[in-house]
Amino acid sequence: MLKYDLNGNFLYSWGTWGDFPGGMWGVHGLSTDQEGNFYVAEVDSGRAQKYRPRPGANPAFAASASPLHAAWK
């Protein structure tokens, strides 16, 4: 996963390619929830993974800081 600001400047990245737990293979959909969890749906591996923020993580760097699409209201 890569994050850029609105001017196209690279901010940070996380994750890796792969079909193992924590790896991502054929990402097809992304979502967040109110607790800051981040969900990734993968076509090639046929699974969905849930990523939780680390305790004490800076909310400004959370995937849900600016939701792409929230599945819950």
Biopython code that builds the backbone (N, CA, C, O; Angstrom):
import numpy as np
from Bio.PDB.StructureBuilder import StructureBuilder

atoms = [
    (1, "MET", "N", (0.840, -1.154, 0.000)),
    (1, "MET", "CA", (0.000, 0.000, 0.000)),
    (1, "MET", "C", (0.899, 1.235, 0.000)),
    (1, "MET", "O", (1.907, 1.289, 0.704)),
    (2, "LEU", "N", (0.520, 2.200, -0.785)),
    (2, "LEU", "CA", (1.263, 3.449, -0.887)),
    (2, "LEU", "C", (0.332, 4.606, -0.561)),
    (2, "LEU", "O", (-0.848, 4.570, -0.912)),
    (3, "LYS", "N", (0.846, 5.630, 0.105)),
    (3, "LYS", "CA", (0.050, 6.817, 0.380)),
    (3, "LYS", "C", (0.798, 8.040, -0.137)),
    (3, "LYS", "O", (1.990, 8.226, 0.108)),
    (4, "TYR", "N", (0.036, 8.877, -0.871)),
    (4, "TYR", "CA", (0.550, 10.130, -1.409)),
    (4, "TYR", "C", (-0.323, 11.263, -0.907)),
    (4, "TYR", "O", (-1.496, 11.049, -0.604)),
    (5, "ASP", "N", (0.230, 12.470, -0.814)),
    (5, "ASP", "CA", (-0.601, 13.617, -0.470)),
    (5, "ASP", "C", (-1.305, 14.110, -1.735)),
    (5, "ASP", "O", (-1.095, 13.568, -2.820)),
    (6, "LEU", "N", (-2.134, 15.129, -1.590)),
    (6, "LEU", "CA", (-2.909, 15.627, -2.726)),
    (6, "LEU", "C", (-2.053, 16.254, -3.820)),
    (6, "LEU", "O", (-2.534, 16.469, -4.933)),
    (7, "ASN", "N", (-0.794, 16.549, -3.517)),
    (7, "ASN", "CA", (0.125, 17.099, -4.516)),
    (7, "ASN", "C", (0.947, 16.009, -5.196)),
    (7, "ASN", "O", (1.810, 16.306, -6.022)),
    (8, "GLY", "N", (0.685, 14.751, -4.854)),
    (8, "GLY", "CA", (1.406, 13.645, -5.468)),
    (8, "GLY", "C", (2.727, 13.305, -4.813)),
    (8, "GLY", "O", (3.510, 12.536, -5.370)),
    (9, "ASN", "N", (2.995, 13.867, -3.630)),
    (9, "ASN", "CA", (4.232, 13.554, -2.920)),
    (9, "ASN", "C", (4.064, 12.270, -2.115)),
    (9, "ASN", "O", (3.083, 12.109, -1.388)),
    (10, "PHE", "N", (5.023, 11.362, -2.247)),
    (10, "PHE", "CA", (5.007, 10.102, -1.518)),
    (10, "PHE", "C", (5.112, 10.365, -0.026)),
    (10, "PHE", "O", (5.972, 11.132, 0.407)),
    (11, "LEU", "N", (4.233, 9.730, 0.781)),
    (11, "LEU", "CA", (4.267, 9.892, 2.231)),
    (11, "LEU", "C", (4.831, 8.659, 2.922)),
    (11, "LEU", "O", (5.756, 8.777, 3.724)),
    (12, "TYR", "N", (4.293, 7.478, 2.628)),
    (12, "TYR", "CA", (4.791, 6.248, 3.245)),
    (12, "TYR", "C", (4.197, 5.039, 2.524)),
    (12, "TYR", "O", (3.301, 5.168, 1.690)),
    (13, "SER", "N", (4.720, 3.865, 2.867)),
    (13, "SER", "CA", (4.191, 2.620, 2.316)),
    (13, "SER", "C", (4.243, 1.539, 3.388)),
    (13, "SER", "O", (4.983, 1.650, 4.365)),
    (14, "TRP", "N", (3.445, 0.490, 3.191)),
    (14, "TRP", "CA", (3.486, -0.675, 4.067)),
    (14, "TRP", "C", (2.951, -1.875, 3.297)),
    (14, "TRP", "O", (2.256, -1.725, 2.292)),
    (15, "GLY", "N", (3.283, -3.057, 3.779)),
    (15, "GLY", "CA", (2.815, -4.289, 3.154)),
    (15, "GLY", "C", (3.814, -4.831, 2.159)),
    (15, "GLY", "O", (4.835, -4.207, 1.866)),
    (16, "THR", "N", (3.495, -6.016, 1.643)),
    (16, "THR", "CA", (4.340, -6.678, 0.664)),
    (16, "THR", "C", (3.483, -7.564, -0.225)),
    (16, "THR", "O", (2.360, -7.915, 0.137)),
    (17, "TRP", "N", (4.006, -7.923, -1.376)),
    (17, "TRP", "CA", (3.318, -8.817, -2.293)),
    (17, "TRP", "C", (3.487, -10.243, -1.798)),
    (17, "TRP", "O", (4.574, -10.618, -1.360)),
    (18, "GLY", "N", (2.426, -11.045, -1.861)),
    (18, "GLY", "CA", (2.527, -12.455, -1.498)),
    (18, "GLY", "C", (1.182, -13.048, -1.148)),
    (18, "GLY", "O", (0.215, -12.327, -0.903)),
    (19, "ASP", "N", (1.126, -14.394, -1.124)),
    (19, "ASP", "CA", (-0.119, -15.082, -0.800)),
    (19, "ASP", "C", (-0.072, -15.701, 0.596)),
    (19, "ASP", "O", (-0.744, -16.699, 0.857)),
    (20, "PHE", "N", (0.709, -15.121, 1.479)),
    (20, "PHE", "CA", (0.840, -15.564, 2.867)),
    (20, "PHE", "C", (0.144, -14.543, 3.761)),
    (20, "PHE", "O", (-0.122, -13.427, 3.313)),
    (21, "PRO", "N", (-0.163, -14.896, 5.025)),
    (21, "PRO", "CA", (-0.810, -13.923, 5.919)),
    (21, "PRO", "C", (-0.001, -12.627, 6.016)),
    (21, "PRO", "O", (1.193, -12.651, 6.314)),
    (22, "GLY", "N", (-0.662, -11.511, 5.764)),
    (22, "GLY", "CA", (0.000, -10.211, 5.770)),
    (22, "GLY", "C", (0.465, -9.766, 4.402)),
    (22, "GLY", "O", (0.620, -8.568, 4.163)),
    (23, "GLY", "N", (0.689, -10.703, 3.500)),
    (23, "GLY", "CA", (1.036, -10.371, 2.121)),
    (23, "GLY", "C", (-0.240, -10.069, 1.348)),
    (23, "GLY", "O", (-1.331, -10.446, 1.777)),
    (24, "MET", "N", (-0.111, -9.398, 0.220)),
    (24, "MET", "CA", (-1.273, -9.056, -0.600)),
    (24, "MET", "C", (-1.038, -9.533, -2.021)),
    (24, "MET", "O", (0.033, -9.332, -2.595)),
    (25, "TRP", "N", (-2.066, -10.174, -2.580)),
    (25, "TRP", "CA", (-1.943, -10.753, -3.916)),
    (25, "TRP", "C", (-3.231, -10.503, -4.684)),
    (25, "TRP", "O", (-4.253, -11.130, -4.404)),
    (26, "GLY", "N", (-3.191, -9.599, -5.643)),
    (26, "GLY", "CA", (-4.359, -9.299, -6.458)),
    (26, "GLY", "C", (-5.405, -8.492, -5.717)),
    (26, "GLY", "O", (-6.584, -8.848, -5.728)),
    (27, "VAL", "N", (-4.990, -7.406, -5.071)),
    (27, "VAL", "CA", (-5.931, -6.566, -4.318)),
    (27, "VAL", "C", (-7.032, -6.073, -5.239)),
    (27, "VAL", "O", (-6.769, -5.535, -6.315)),
    (28, "HIS", "N", (-8.261, -6.262, -4.803)),
    (28, "HIS", "CA", (-9.427, -5.897, -5.601)),
    (28, "HIS", "C", (-10.321, -4.878, -4.906)),
    (28, "HIS", "O", (-11.046, -4.140, -5.574)),
    (29, "GLY", "N", (-10.282, -4.825, -3.576)),
    (29, "GLY", "CA", (-11.129, -3.893, -2.845)),
    (29, "GLY", "C", (-10.516, -3.515, -1.510)),
    (29, "GLY", "O", (-9.772, -4.292, -0.911)),
    (30, "LEU", "N", (-10.838, -2.305, -1.047)),
    (30, "LEU", "CA", (-10.336, -1.773, 0.221)),
    (30, "LEU", "C", (-11.493, -1.159, 0.993)),
    (30, "LEU", "O", (-12.422, -0.619, 0.392)),
    (31, "SER", "N", (-11.448, -1.237, 2.317)),
    (31, "SER", "CA", (-12.459, -0.585, 3.137)),
    (31, "SER", "C", (-11.904, -0.368, 4.532)),
    (31, "SER", "O", (-10.888, -0.958, 4.899)),
    (32, "THR", "N", (-12.564, 0.475, 5.307)),
    (32, "THR", "CA", (-12.202, 0.745, 6.691)),
    (32, "THR", "C", (-13.461, 0.690, 7.546)),
    (32, "THR", "O", (-14.576, 0.710, 7.025)),
    (33, "ASP", "N", (-13.276, 0.621, 8.861)),
    (33, "ASP", "CA", (-14.409, 0.719, 9.770)),
    (33, "ASP", "C", (-14.149, 1.819, 10.793)),
    (33, "ASP", "O", (-13.109, 2.477, 10.757)),
    (34, "GLN", "N", (-15.106, 2.016, 11.711)),
    (34, "GLN", "CA", (-15.011, 3.117, 12.676)),
    (34, "GLN", "C", (-13.859, 2.948, 13.665)),
    (34, "GLN", "O", (-13.391, 3.935, 14.232)),
    (35, "GLU", "N", (-13.395, 1.722, 13.881)),
    (35, "GLU", "CA", (-12.300, 1.486, 14.832)),
    (35, "GLU", "C", (-10.927, 1.665, 14.198)),
    (35, "GLU", "O", (-9.912, 1.475, 14.867)),
    (36, "GLY", "N", (-10.879, 2.026, 12.921)),
    (36, "GLY", "CA", (-9.599, 2.223, 12.251)),
    (36, "GLY", "C", (-9.038, 0.967, 11.624)),
    (36, "GLY", "O", (-7.910, 0.977, 11.133)),
    (37, "ASN", "N", (-9.811, -0.132, 11.629)),
    (37, "ASN", "CA", (-9.361, -1.356, 10.966)),
    (37, "ASN", "C", (-9.428, -1.171, 9.459)),
    (37, "ASN", "O", (-10.284, -0.450, 8.947)),
    (38, "PHE", "N", (-8.529, -1.822, 8.764)),
    (38, "PHE", "CA", (-8.405, -1.712, 7.320)),
    (38, "PHE", "C", (-8.608, -3.100, 6.724)),
    (38, "PHE", "O", (-7.973, -4.059, 7.162)),
    (39, "TYR", "N", (-9.482, -3.218, 5.734)),
    (39, "TYR", "CA", (-9.805, -4.498, 5.116)),
    (39, "TYR", "C", (-9.342, -4.500, 3.663)),
    (39, "TYR", "O", (-9.517, -3.524, 2.934)),
    (40, "VAL", "N", (-8.745, -5.626, 3.260)),
    (40, "VAL", "CA", (-8.258, -5.785, 1.893)),
    (40, "VAL", "C", (-8.877, -7.048, 1.313)),
    (40, "VAL", "O", (-8.716, -8.131, 1.876)),
    (41, "ALA", "N", (-9.587, -6.921, 0.187)),
    (41, "ALA", "CA", (-10.137, -8.070, -0.537)),
    (41, "ALA", "C", (-9.202, -8.393, -1.689)),
    (41, "ALA", "O", (-8.790, -7.507, -2.438)),
    (42, "GLU", "N", (-8.869, -9.681, -1.824)),
    (42, "GLU", "CA", (-7.903, -10.108, -2.834)),
    (42, "GLU", "C", (-8.540, -11.097, -3.805)),
    (42, "GLU", "O", (-9.138, -12.089, -3.390)),
    (43, "VAL", "N", (-8.407, -10.822, -5.083)),
    (43, "VAL", "CA", (-8.956, -11.675, -6.132)),
    (43, "VAL", "C", (-8.104, -12.928, -6.314)),
    (43, "VAL", "O", (-8.637, -14.038, -6.338)),
    (44, "ASP", "N", (-6.801, -12.766, -6.442)),
    (44, "ASP", "CA", (-5.942, -13.899, -6.783)),
    (44, "ASP", "C", (-5.877, -14.949, -5.680)),
    (44, "ASP", "O", (-5.777, -16.140, -5.975)),
    (45, "SER", "N", (-5.931, -14.535, -4.423)),
    (45, "SER", "CA", (-5.878, -15.511, -3.334)),
    (45, "SER", "C", (-7.273, -15.875, -2.823)),
    (45, "SER", "O", (-7.409, -16.806, -2.029)),
    (46, "GLY", "N", (-8.313, -15.157, -3.265)),
    (46, "GLY", "CA", (-9.678, -15.468, -2.867)),
    (46, "GLY", "C", (-9.940, -15.256, -1.391)),
    (46, "GLY", "O", (-10.669, -16.034, -0.776)),
    (47, "ARG", "N", (-9.366, -14.229, -0.818)),
    (47, "ARG", "CA", (-9.539, -13.995, 0.614)),
    (47, "ARG", "C", (-9.692, -12.519, 0.908)),
    (47, "ARG", "O", (-9.499, -11.662, 0.045)),
    (48, "ALA", "N", (-10.045, -12.248, 2.153)),
    (48, "ALA", "CA", (-10.054, -10.884, 2.683)),
    (48, "ALA", "C", (-9.196, -10.896, 3.938)),
    (48, "ALA", "O", (-9.204, -11.864, 4.698)),
    (49, "GLN", "N", (-8.451, -9.806, 4.151)),
    (49, "GLN", "CA", (-7.623, -9.701, 5.345)),
    (49, "GLN", "C", (-7.997, -8.441, 6.106)),
    (49, "GLN", "O", (-8.403, -7.434, 5.526)),
    (50, "LYS", "N", (-7.848, -8.526, 7.420)),
    (50, "LYS", "CA", (-8.133, -7.400, 8.306)),
    (50, "LYS", "C", (-6.830, -6.974, 8.959)),
    (50, "LYS", "O", (-6.099, -7.794, 9.514)),
    (51, "TYR", "N", (-6.550, -5.679, 8.884)),
    (51, "TYR", "CA", (-5.364, -5.104, 9.517)),
    (51, "TYR", "C", (-5.819, -4.155, 10.606)),
    (51, "TYR", "O", (-6.653, -3.282, 10.367)),
    (52, "ARG", "N", (-5.274, -4.323, 11.809)),
    (52, "ARG", "CA", (-5.614, -3.459, 12.940)),
    (52, "ARG", "C", (-4.479, -2.473, 13.181)),
    (52, "ARG", "O", (-3.311, -2.819, 13.003)),
    (53, "PRO", "N", (-4.812, -1.241, 13.588)),
    (53, "PRO", "CA", (-3.745, -0.290, 13.924)),
    (53, "PRO", "C", (-2.954, -0.785, 15.139)),
    (53, "PRO", "O", (-3.518, -1.388, 16.053)),
    (54, "ARG", "N", (-1.675, -0.531, 15.138)),
    (54, "ARG", "CA", (-0.854, -0.866, 16.307)),
    (54, "ARG", "C", (-1.258, 0.015, 17.476)),
    (54, "ARG", "O", (-1.629, 1.171, 17.270)),
    (55, "PRO", "N", (-1.195, -0.503, 18.706)),
    (55, "PRO", "CA", (-1.492, 0.336, 19.871)),
    (55, "PRO", "C", (-0.575, 1.563, 19.879)),
    (55, "PRO", "O", (0.638, 1.440, 19.710)),
    (56, "GLY", "N", (-1.158, 2.729, 20.075)),
    (56, "GLY", "CA", (-0.394, 3.967, 20.123)),
    (56, "GLY", "C", (-0.037, 4.525, 18.759)),
    (56, "GLY", "O", (0.714, 5.496, 18.669)),
    (57, "ALA", "N", (-0.561, 3.931, 17.693)),
    (57, "ALA", "CA", (-0.242, 4.413, 16.337)),
    (57, "ALA", "C", (-0.781, 5.826, 16.140)),
    (57, "ALA", "O", (-1.836, 6.184, 16.663)),
    (58, "ASN", "N", (-0.049, 6.606, 15.389)),
    (58, "ASN", "CA", (-0.456, 7.969, 15.079)),
    (58, "ASN", "C", (-1.663, 7.914, 14.140)),
    (58, "ASN", "O", (-1.543, 7.391, 13.033)),
    (59, "PRO", "N", (-2.831, 8.444, 14.553)),
    (59, "PRO", "CA", (-4.020, 8.374, 13.709)),
    (59, "PRO", "C", (-3.852, 9.077, 12.364)),
    (59, "PRO", "O", (-4.564, 8.753, 11.414)),
    (60, "ALA", "N", (-2.937, 10.023, 12.263)),
    (60, "ALA", "CA", (-2.710, 10.721, 10.995)),
    (60, "ALA", "C", (-2.155, 9.777, 9.931)),
    (60, "ALA", "O", (-2.279, 10.051, 8.737)),
    (61, "PHE", "N", (-1.548, 8.675, 10.351)),
    (61, "PHE", "CA", (-0.982, 7.716, 9.412)),
    (61, "PHE", "C", (-1.859, 6.482, 9.255)),
    (61, "PHE", "O", (-1.458, 5.527, 8.589)),
    (62, "ALA", "N", (-3.032, 6.481, 9.846)),
    (62, "ALA", "CA", (-3.941, 5.338, 9.744)),
    (62, "ALA", "C", (-4.601, 5.309, 8.377)),
    (62, "ALA", "O", (-4.849, 6.349, 7.768)),
    (63, "ALA", "N", (-4.880, 4.111, 7.909)),
    (63, "ALA", "CA", (-5.564, 3.961, 6.617)),
    (63, "ALA", "C", (-6.925, 4.624, 6.652)),
    (63, "ALA", "O", (-7.421, 5.086, 5.624)),
    (64, "SER", "N", (-7.532, 4.674, 7.828)),
    (64, "SER", "CA", (-8.877, 5.245, 7.923)),
    (64, "SER", "C", (-8.861, 6.752, 8.198)),
    (64, "SER", "O", (-9.912, 7.345, 8.438)),
    (65, "ALA", "N", (-7.689, 7.370, 8.165)),
    (65, "ALA", "CA", (-7.639, 8.821, 8.374)),
    (65, "ALA", "C", (-8.435, 9.549, 7.306)),
    (65, "ALA", "O", (-9.062, 10.571, 7.587)),
    (66, "SER", "N", (-8.418, 9.044, 6.105)),
    (66, "SER", "CA", (-9.215, 9.572, 4.989)),
    (66, "SER", "C", (-9.805, 8.368, 4.260)),
    (66, "SER", "O", (-9.225, 7.908, 3.276)),
    (67, "PRO", "N", (-10.952, 7.844, 4.722)),
    (67, "PRO", "CA", (-11.470, 6.599, 4.148)),
    (67, "PRO", "C", (-11.658, 6.650, 2.639)),
    (67, "PRO", "O", (-12.163, 7.630, 2.092)),
    (68, "LEU", "N", (-11.250, 5.594, 1.990)),
    (68, "LEU", "CA", (-11.486, 5.440, 0.564)),
    (68, "LEU", "C", (-12.969, 5.104, 0.347)),
    (68, "LEU", "O", (-13.631, 5.655, -0.533)),
    (69, "HIS", "N", (-13.453, 4.197, 1.166)),
    (69, "HIS", "CA", (-14.853, 3.787, 1.129)),
    (69, "HIS", "C", (-15.151, 3.130, 2.466)),
    (69, "HIS", "O", (-14.506, 2.144, 2.824)),
    (70, "ALA", "N", (-16.093, 3.644, 3.193)),
    (70, "ALA", "CA", (-16.476, 3.058, 4.466)),
    (70, "ALA", "C", (-17.669, 2.139, 4.254)),
    (70, "ALA", "O", (-18.670, 2.544, 3.663)),
    (71, "ALA", "N", (-17.568, 0.914, 4.728)),
    (71, "ALA", "CA", (-18.658, -0.047, 4.580)),
    (71, "ALA", "C", (-19.757, 0.189, 5.610)),
    (71, "ALA", "O", (-20.879, -0.287, 5.438)),
    (72, "TRP", "N", (-19.445, 0.916, 6.675)),
    (72, "TRP", "CA", (-20.423, 1.186, 7.732)),
    (72, "TRP", "C", (-20.565, 2.684, 7.903)),
    (72, "TRP", "O", (-19.620, 3.436, 7.664)),
    (73, "LYS", "N", (-21.747, 3.121, 8.317)),
    (73, "LYS", "CA", (-21.974, 4.540, 8.570)),
    (73, "LYS", "C", (-22.006, 4.816, 10.040)),
    (73, "LYS", "O", (-22.187, 5.962, 10.449)),
]
sb = StructureBuilder()
sb.init_structure("model")
sb.init_model(0)
sb.init_chain("A")
sb.init_seg("    ")
for serial, (resi, resn, name, xyz) in enumerate(atoms, 1):
    if name == "N":
        sb.init_residue(resn, " ", resi, " ")
    sb.init_atom(name, np.array(xyz, "f"), 0.0, 1.0, " ", f" {name:<3s}", serial, name[0])
structure = sb.get_structure()
